[in-house]
Amino acid sequence: MKKLIALLLAAIMVLGLVACGPAGQTESQPPKQTEGSKQTEGNQQTDKSTEPPQQDGEVVEITIWHQFGESVENGAPHMYYTQWAEKFNAEHPNIHVTIVPAKTAVDAQTAIAGGSTPDIFMNQWNNAPTWAESGAILDLTPYYDAAPAEWFNDFVPNVLALCNFNGKYYSVPNSITTTVMFYRDDILADCGWDHYPADTDELLQCIKDTTLANEDGSIARLGLLPNMPWFDTVMMPAVFNTQWIADDGVTVPADKEAVAYMFEWIQSVYKLYEDEFGWDYMTIQDFASTVSGNRATASDPILSGELAMRWNSENLAATLAKLAPDVDWGMGLFPNVTGGTEMAMLGGNVWEINARTEHPDEAWIALQSLTSPETAVEFALGENNNGAFYAHKQALAALAGDLGEQIAAAKETPEEGARVKENLEYLCDVFANVHLQSFPTCSYVNEYIAALNDYSALVFDGTMTPMEAVEAIIDVIQPLAEEHPYIPYEYHEK
């Protein structure tokens, strides 16, 4: 049943990913597997001590699958991978990597189950626990332990939590993503706001002040749509500083009242619209359906003024800068939960090694090169010269500095260039300095996220109270938590 659930979830996951590219650094010598390090059945790792040493002139073939299309135009991701592969192959005469595009996580899962390639593949972070338990992906902990400090320490620390499951590393970070609030400075100013809301109390007031009705009573503008285009089951708990699993590794959630408050606050936005403007939940959803389809276009509801504020992943910034550099829009984090600490969501995609690869050590050499700081810096230029965010401190520093200047200078107009540079500086600062919180990589991560989604919908339409929803979530998840105790990740710099 777990394998069936994993396959179904993988089949429907959203592949909103960012590319990675070439590198040219000296890799650490990966650990040769000995009888003492050979893994148990279910996560098999080749026992290198039983294999003959590689002969001079023998070339090991390593296949790498990524999830992007085959296009190499305008700096498309596949171009970066193929360029990196050419350079890597030239520098490693005994290893030959082949890049295969347009391979989803479902493709990788099917191939691994059949005992074939790929050796290395791209995946979403939340798939790792299920795949690790089923023996599909290699335990990379020995390779992490042997990797040079300059490789390990350059990762943004919290990103490594996405790659660690119960004390072991099964993935290597690639891209990183967060969610920010996009808002109209001019609309806020016209409504009496000289600053972006500082906490959730102010945000609720700002939503009320910036909402506008037409003469016939219909919606002209909403201050915020709390679940557009959906209720974000990772972002919202993160910014409300909830703890999904208590420190004992078993109790879920750590604080029921904190999760209930998250639901209550979102519910209060809908109550505000009904009490102040007479718009019930379904009226709001009908309006949402008319504007959601225009996201990231010239008719985006932020650009059209149909929303004063909305949240989106950071990649919208480049789109808006190109479409409307002169429109007075800005970015901010979700305001502090009143009395709490500023938080931001963290997500991303990762690389993993097939547990059934015949050449784990050579695969690691390739993967370490593919995920080096040098790789991230070289290809942080991104598709269409818009910048791309990787899990490396050096890449973020480059985007906030000289590389950002280069990107801005290449834009069609000075206005767009100035906006792009401002955006990159802001977002790099968020990734580098704000406390980023991810969903814990527990065995039941996908079930937990699904339960949050299912019961939140019942809160928002008035079917359940917030605490009733929390108790229902606990009823579903607590047995899983007790069956699979969670070991929290602890970061230690090398």
C-alpha positions in Angstrom: 0.0 0.0 0.0 2.8 2.4 0.8 4.4 1.8 -2.6 1.1 2.4 -4.3 0.6 5.6 -2.4 4.1 6.7 -3.3 3.5 6.1 -7.0 0.2 7.9 -7.0 1.7 10.9 -5.2 4.7 11.1 -7.4 2.4 11.0 -10.4 0.5 14.1 -9.4 3.3 16.2 -7.9 4.0 19.6 -9.3 7.3 19.9 -11.1 8.2 23.6 -10.5 11.9 23.2 -10.7 15.0 25.3 -11.4 18.0 24.0 -13.4 21.6 23.4 -12.3 24.7 23.4 -14.3 28.4 22.7 -14.8 31.3 22.7 -12.4 35.0 22.2 -12.4 36.3 21.4 -9.0 38.4 18.7 -7.4 36.1 16.0 -6.0 36.8 14.2 -2.8 37.7 10.5 -3.2 34.5 8.7 -2.4 34.5 5.9 0.1 35.0 2.5 -1.3 32.4 0.1 0.0 33.7 -2.7 2.2 32.0 -5.7 3.7 31.4 -3.7 6.9 29.7 -0.9 5.0 27.6 -3.0 2.7 24.0 -2.1 3.2 21.1 -4.4 4.0 18.5 -5.6 1.5 16.0 -2.8 0.7 18.7 -0.2 0.1 21.5 -2.1 -1.6 24.8 -0.6 -2.2 27.5 -2.2 -4.3 30.2 -3.9 -2.3 33.2 -2.5 -4.1 35.6 -4.8 -2.2 34.4 -7.7 -4.3 34.8 -6.0 -7.6 38.0 -6.0 -9.6 39.7 -2.6 -9.7 39.0 -0.5 -12.7 41.4 -1.1 -15.5 43.3 1.7 -17.3 41.2 2.7 -20.3 38.0 1.3 -18.9 35.2 3.9 -19.0 32.3 3.8 -16.5 29.0 5.0 -18.0 26.8 7.2 -15.7 23.4 8.2 -16.9 21.8 11.4 -15.4 18.1 12.2 -15.8 16.6 15.6 -15.3 13.0 16.8 -15.6 13.3 19.6 -18.1 12.6 19.6 -21.9 15.2 19.0 -24.5 15.4 22.7 -25.6 18.8 24.4 -25.4 17.5 27.9 -26.5 17.7 31.0 -24.3 19.7 29.3 -21.6 17.2 26.5 -21.1 18.2 24.0 -18.4 19.1 21.2 -20.7 21.8 23.5 -22.3 23.4 23.8 -18.9 23.4 20.1 -18.2 24.9 19.2 -21.6 27.6 21.9 -21.3 28.5 20.6 -17.9 28.6 17.0 -19.2 31.0 17.9 -22.0 33.3 19.6 -19.5 33.1 16.8 -16.9 33.7 14.1 -19.5 36.8 15.9 -20.8 38.2 16.1 -17.2 37.3 12.5 -16.3 38.6 10.1 -18.9 37.4 7.1 -16.9 33.9 8.3 -16.4 31.4 9.2 -19.1 28.1 10.9 -18.2 25.1 11.0 -20.5 22.3 13.6 -19.9 18.7 12.5 -20.6 16.0 15.2 -20.5 12.3 15.2 -19.8 12.3 12.4 -17.2 9.9 12.8 -14.4 10.0 11.3 -11.0 7.4 8.7 -12.1 9.8 7.7 -15.0 12.6 7.3 -12.5 10.5 5.3 -10.1 9.4 3.0 -12.9 12.9 2.5 -14.2 14.4 1.8 -10.8 11.6 -0.7 -10.0 12.6 -2.5 -13.3 16.3 -2.6 -12.3 17.5 -0.2 -15.0 18.9 3.3 -15.3 19.2 6.2 -14.4 22.2 6.3 -12.1 21.4 9.8 -11.0 18.0 11.5 -11.2 16.2 14.6 -10.1 13.4 14.4 -7.6 11.2 16.4 -5.3 12.4 16.6 -1.7 9.2 15.1 -0.2 9.6 11.9 -2.1 12.8 10.9 -0.4 11.4 9.3 2.8 9.2 6.9 1.0 11.8 6.1 -1.7 14.5 5.5 1.0 12.3 3.1 2.9 11.5 1.2 -0.2 15.2 0.9 -1.1 15.0 2.9 -4.3 17.7 5.5 -3.4 21.2 5.2 -2.1 22.2 6.2 1.4 24.6 9.0 0.7 25.8 9.5 4.3 29.3 7.9 3.8 29.8 10.2 0.8 28.7 13.3 2.7 31.1 12.3 5.5 34.0 12.1 3.0 33.1 15.2 1.0 35.3 18.3 1.4 34.2 21.0 3.9 34.1 23.6 1.1 31.5 21.6 -0.7 29.3 20.8 2.4 29.6 24.2 4.1 28.6 26.2 1.1 25.1 24.8 1.1 22.5 27.1 2.8 22.2 25.1 6.1 18.4 24.6 6.3 18.3 23.2 2.7 20.2 20.2 3.9 17.3 19.3 6.2 15.4 18.5 3.0 18.0 15.9 2.1 18.2 14.2 5.5 15.8 11.4 6.6 16.1 10.1 10.1 19.7 10.9 10.4 20.9 9.9 7.0 21.4 11.8 3.7 19.6 10.4 0.7 19.6 13.5 -1.5 21.8 16.5 -2.5 20.3 20.0 -2.8 19.8 21.6 -6.2 17.4 24.5 -6.5 15.7 26.3 -3.7 12.4 28.1 -3.6 10.2 30.1 -1.2 7.0 32.1 -1.3 6.8 35.8 -0.9 4.0 38.4 -0.9 3.6 40.5 -4.0 1.8 43.8 -3.3 0.9 47.1 -4.9 2.7 49.9 -3.1 0.5 52.5 -4.8 -2.8 50.8 -3.8 -1.6 50.5 -0.2 -0.6 54.2 -0.2 -3.9 55.3 -1.7 -5.7 53.4 1.2 -3.6 55.1 3.9 -0.8 52.7 4.3 2.7 54.1 4.3 4.3 50.7 5.0 3.8 47.1 4.3 2.0 45.3 7.2 4.3 44.3 10.0 2.2 41.6 11.6 -0.9 39.5 11.1 -3.1 42.0 12.9 -1.9 44.8 10.6 -2.3 42.5 7.6 -6.0 41.9 8.4 -6.6 45.6 8.7 -4.7 46.3 5.4 -6.8 43.6 3.7 -10.0 45.4 4.8 -8.7 48.9 3.8 -7.6 47.8 0.3 -10.7 45.8 -0.6 -13.1 47.7 -2.9 -16.6 47.0 -4.1 -18.2 48.0 -7.3 -21.4 50.2 -7.3 -23.5 47.1 -7.7 -21.9 45.5 -4.7 -19.8 43.1 -6.6 -16.1 42.6 -6.1 -13.8 45.2 -7.7 -10.7 44.4 -5.7 -9.8 42.1 -2.8 -7.0 42.9 -0.4 -5.9 39.3 -0.4 -7.0 35.8 -1.5 -5.9 33.5 1.2 -6.0 30.3 -0.9 -5.1 31.6 -4.4 -4.3 29.5 -6.3 -4.6 27.0 -3.4 -4.1 26.7 0.3 -0.3 26.4 0.6 0.1 23.5 3.1 3.9 24.1 3.4 4.1 27.9 3.4 1.2 28.7 5.8 2.4 26.4 8.7 5.9 27.7 8.2 5.0 31.4 8.4 2.7 30.8 11.3 5.7 29.2 13.1 3.9 25.9 13.8 5.9 22.8 14.7 4.5 19.8 12.8 6.2 17.2 15.0 7.2 17.7 18.6 10.8 17.3 19.9 9.9 13.8 21.0 9.6 12.8 17.4 6.2 11.3 17.9 3.6 13.9 19.0 1.8 15.7 16.1 1.5 18.6 16.0 3.7 20.0 18.8 1.1 22.7 19.5 -2.5 22.2 18.5 -3.4 25.8 19.4 -0.8 27.2 16.9 -2.2 25.2 14.0 -5.7 26.2 15.0 -4.7 29.8 15.1 -3.4 29.5 11.5 -6.8 28.2 10.4 -8.6 30.8 12.5 -6.6 33.7 10.9 -7.3 32.5 7.4 -10.9 32.0 8.3 -11.0 35.6 9.7 -10.2 36.9 6.2 -13.3 35.3 4.8 -15.4 36.4 7.8 -14.1 40.0 7.1 -15.3 39.8 3.5 -18.7 38.5 4.6 -19.2 40.9 7.5 -17.9 44.1 5.8 -18.9 43.5 2.2 -21.6 40.8 2.2 -19.5 38.3 0.1 -19.7 34.8 1.3 -17.1 32.1 0.8 -18.5 30.9 -2.5 -18.6 34.4 -3.9 -14.9 34.8 -3.0 -14.1 31.5 -4.7 -16.0 32.5 -7.8 -14.0 35.7 -8.0 -10.8 33.6 -7.4 -11.7 31.4 -10.4 -11.9 34.5 -12.7 -8.5 35.9 -11.7 -6.4 32.8 -11.0 -6.0 31.9 -14.7 -4.3 35.3 -15.4 -1.4 34.6 -13.0 2.0 35.5 -14.4 0.5 37.3 -17.5 0.0 40.9 -18.4 -3.4 40.5 -16.7 -2.0 39.2 -13.5 -4.4 40.4 -10.7 -1.6 42.3 -9.1 -0.9 44.2 -12.3 -4.6 44.7 -13.1 -5.3 45.9 -9.5 -7.9 43.2 -8.8 -5.7 42.1 -5.8 -3.8 44.5 -3.6 -1.7 41.6 -2.3 -1.0 38.0 -3.3 1.6 35.4 -2.6 3.5 33.4 -5.1 6.9 31.7 -5.5 9.8 34.0 -6.1 10.0 33.3 -9.8 7.1 35.6 -10.4 9.4 38.6 -9.8 11.3 38.2 -13.1 8.0 37.9 -15.0 6.5 41.0 -13.4 9.7 43.0 -13.9 9.5 42.2 -17.7 5.8 42.8 -18.0 5.4 45.9 -15.9 8.6 47.5 -14.7 6.8 50.8 -14.2 4.0 49.5 -12.1 4.5 50.2 -8.4 4.6 46.7 -7.0 6.9 45.3 -4.3 7.8 42.1 -2.4 7.7 41.2 1.2 7.5 38.2 3.4 4.3 37.1 5.0 4.1 39.5 8.0 5.2 38.2 11.4 2.6 36.3 13.3 1.7 38.8 16.0 4.2 38.3 18.8 6.2 35.8 16.8 9.3 35.5 14.7 9.6 36.2 11.0 9.7 33.0 9.1 9.8 31.9 5.4 8.9 28.7 3.7 11.7 26.6 2.2 11.3 24.1 -0.7 13.4 22.8 -3.5 14.3 20.0 -5.8 17.1 17.5 -5.2 19.4 14.9 -6.8 19.4 11.3 -5.8 21.4 8.2 -6.8 19.7 4.9 -7.8 20.3 2.4 -5.1 20.8 -0.2 -7.8 23.5 1.6 -9.7 26.5 -0.6 -10.6 28.9 2.3 -10.0 28.0 4.3 -6.8 31.4 5.8 -6.3 31.7 7.1 -9.9 28.1 8.3 -9.7 29.0 10.3 -6.6 32.0 11.9 -8.3 29.7 13.1 -11.0 27.0 14.3 -8.6 29.5 16.1 -6.4 30.7 18.0 -9.5 27.1 18.7 -10.6 26.3 20.2 -7.2 29.5 22.1 -6.5 29.5 25.8 -5.6 31.3 26.4 -8.9 28.4 24.8 -10.8 25.8 26.9 -9.0 27.7 30.1 -9.6 28.2 29.5 -13.3 24.6 28.7 -14.0 22.9 31.0 -11.6 22.5 33.1 -14.7 19.3 31.1 -15.3 16.9 30.7 -18.2 16.3 33.8 -20.3 19.0 35.6 -18.3 16.7 36.0 -15.3 18.8 34.5 -12.6 18.2 31.2 -10.8 18.4 30.3 -7.1 20.5 27.5 -6.0 21.2 26.1 -2.5 24.7 27.6 -2.4 26.0 30.6 -0.5 28.4 31.5 -3.3 25.7 31.5 -5.9 23.4 33.7 -3.8 26.3 36.1 -3.2 27.0 36.2 -7.0 23.4 37.0 -7.8 23.3 39.7 -5.2 26.5 41.2 -6.6 28.4 41.1 -9.9 26.2 38.5 -11.6 23.1 40.4 -10.7 24.7 43.5 -12.2 25.4 41.5 -15.4 21.8 40.2 -15.6 20.4 43.7 -15.0 22.6 45.3 -17.7 21.4 42.8 -20.3 17.7 43.7 -19.9 15.9 45.6 -22.7 15.3 48.8 -20.7 17.0 50.4 -17.8 13.7 50.3 -15.8 13.5 46.5 -16.2 17.2 46.1 -15.3 16.9 48.2 -12.2 13.8 46.3 -11.0 15.5 42.9 -11.7 18.6 43.9 -9.7 16.5 45.1 -6.8 14.5 41.8 -6.9 17.6 39.6 -6.9 19.2 41.5 -4.0 16.0 41.1 -2.0 15.5 37.4 -2.7 19.1 36.5 -2.2 18.9 38.2 1.2 15.8 36.1 2.1 17.5 32.9 1.1 20.7 33.7 2.9 19.5 35.4 6.1 15.9 34.7 6.9 15.0 31.7 9.0 13.7 29.2 6.4 11.5 26.4 7.6 10.6 23.3 5.6 8.2 20.5 6.3 9.9 17.7 8.2 11.2 14.8 6.0 9.2 12.2 8.0 8.0 8.8 6.6 4.4 10.2 6.4 5.2 13.7 5.0 2.9 13.3 2.0 0.0 12.0 4.1 0.5 14.9 6.5 0.4 17.5 3.8 -2.7 15.8 2.3 -4.5 15.9 5.6 -3.7 19.6 6.1 -5.1 20.3 2.6 -8.2 18.2 3.0 -9.3 19.6 6.4 -8.3 23.2 5.8 -10.9 23.2 3.0 -13.6 22.2 5.5 -12.6 25.0 7.8 -12.7 27.7 5.2 -16.2 26.7 3.9 -17.5 26.6 7.5 -18.0 22.8 7.7 -15.5 22.4 10.6 -14.1 24.7 13.3 -10.3 25.1 13.3 -9.8 22.9 16.4 -12.1 20.2 15.0 -9.9 20.2 11.9 -6.8 20.0 14.0 -8.2 17.0 15.9 -9.2 15.3 12.7 -5.7 15.7 11.3 -4.3 14.2 14.5 -6.6 11.2 14.2 -5.2 10.5 10.7 -1.5 11.3 11.4 -0.8 10.3 15.0 -0.9 6.5 14.3 1.6 7.0 11.5 3.8 9.1 13.7 3.8 6.4 16.4 4.6 3.8 13.9 7.5 5.8 12.3 9.2 8.0 15.0 10.9 11.0 13.4 14.5 12.0 14.1 14.9 15.8 13.7 17.8 17.0 11.6 20.7 18.8 13.3 23.1 20.8 11.1 26.8 20.8 12.0 29.3 22.7 9.9 32.4 20.7 8.9 
